[in-house]
Amino acid sequence: MAVGDAARPVLHPVAGVRLGTVSAGIRRPGERDLVLIECTGSVRIAGVFTRNQFRAAPVRAAEAHLASDQPRYLLINTGNANAGTGAAGEAAVQSNCQALADTIGCRPTEVLPYSTGVIGEPLPAATINAALPAVQAALDENGWALAADGIRTTDTRPKGRSQQIALSGGTVTLTGIAKGSGMIRPDMATMLAFIATDADIEAGLLRQLLREATAVSFNRITVDGDTSTNDACTLIATGQSDVAVDSDSADRARFTEALQDLCQALAREIVADGEGATRLVSVEVIGAKRVAEAERVAFTVAESPLVKTAVFAGDPNWGRILAAVGRAGVDDLQVDGVAIAIDGLPIADQGGVSPRYDEALTCARMRADAFTITIDLGRGEQSATVWTCDLSYEYIRINAEYRS
């Protein structure tokens, strides 16, 4: 079950990036579950990772390898998160990195490991190692679509976006894939996302661009309010287009806009494919004193089980929305100054139902695949938007049966 168009967009190859995807038999025979990404050229890689204190072994290893070396390979497995696995989990990560280094001819620290799947189960390192020659042989510059499929867990469909941007020095390509459906409330980036460009971008600027992009995309989505132990978002720049993006150039503004648009598109895809989702909802908070205040209100509304179940029912129960706004921790909030609308249709203002409220029309809007809840706090000029989905019976079933 997912919201919106399931058509797969064209994913342009990125010069200097090849991807291989195979079935290693990590969890279910015959399913694609192991992906290798190879990067060549004057490669620079930036990454952001979960702030959950219960961070998985591959997260810690990837952070360490980024800090100590210039990685060129990304190894991603699904079906097993390798989280909550203690010293054995750490050893499994190192085994995989060493085995890939031996297979390809690189240093173990040139490998960035990623895992996603069930928490608390031993990672079958030997199974992954046995599949490394096959995944290396599968490397292909046109491997993005298969990789998007291979990184899925409970996702009902692959997620990918691509665009080509005309800059002053020529055209650059930007392509990204992501996975995520449940345990979605990022606190850095997202579940797993891999984005690459052939632009030439200095390492410090690349890290800054990634932080800025995740702040307005992956850090603005929520399915269930749960932050994963394995969240990671990686941005790769190969430099093979010979088109530079500099800190103070007009090209930076164009590239920044394109990167943020791509990340927001991937983020919305994750929410639209939220576990059991039937509706995609934008929660837009305006009239705030500070952006952080607007974000806090938007997330409180977006994560309210009562609001999310009302959305599932297509019920414009404005009292639930107003109650969530009231408990969001906004200092000196004047409830009488708050106004709420659905796709521009007024629901509540001055602390009560709006005299212009049309229930039949509002219900019809809420039963669409996607709509916007706008909350005007009436106390400033700042705003923020968070994307979420409804809470359906199917979410319960998926998560009750997750380990079955």
Beta strands, then each sheet from edge to edge (+ up, - down):
strand 1: 17-22
strand 2: 34-39
strand 3: 44-49
strand 4: 73-80
strand 5: 111-118
strand 6: 159-167
strand 7: 170-179
strand 8: 192-197
strand 9: 200-201
strand 10: 232-237
strand 11: 244-245
strand 12: 280-288
strand 13: 339-342
strand 14: 345-349
strand 15: 352-353
strand 16: 370-376
strand 17: 382-389
sheet 1: 1+ 2- 4+ 5+
sheet 2: 3+ 10- 8- 7+ 6-
sheet 3: 9+ 11+
sheet 4: 15+ 14- 13+ 16- 12- 17+
end
